[in-house]
Amino acid sequence: MTLTDSERDRVLHFLGYPSWSKLAASVQLGYPMASQPLFLVYDAIVRITAGGTESVRRDLCECESIEAQLRDARSRFKATSLGEITMNAQEPAMLRKELTYWTRRLADDLGVVANPYSQIEWNGGISGGGAFGRVSG
């Protein structure tokens, strides 16, 4: 049992990879970073076993659910309380932390790494690294 095209696209989304049908010549020559490890993800998706496919699907469901909760949480940004109910100001950060966990679980189940050049911020810091990694010392 293989992943559907839609599931494959969502895997790429959560791992921070573009869903391209092919690379433009300008990207191939001048900006290879975003696509450099992408072939490893495609290869893993093709080679995954039926049991592995089910694990990936479970991970995808968790990621989709958390992303939906993050969208919903934005509607509560303006309020700190509603009557006797106090809003959890840490909700978005907690959800992002959960999304990080499940994205890493997804990457582990496929045996790949999330895109180290992704621009998404995880847990309030700069993403994976690569060209945008922080240097300290």
Buried (B, 14 or more C-beta within 10 A) or exposed (E): EEBEEEBBEBBBBBBBBEEEEEBEEEBEEEBEEBBEBBEBBBEBBEEBEEEBBEBBBBBBEBBBBBBEBBEEBEEBEEEEEEEEEEBEEEBBEEBBBBBBBBBBBBBEBBEBBBBBBBEBEBEEEEBBEBEEEEEEE
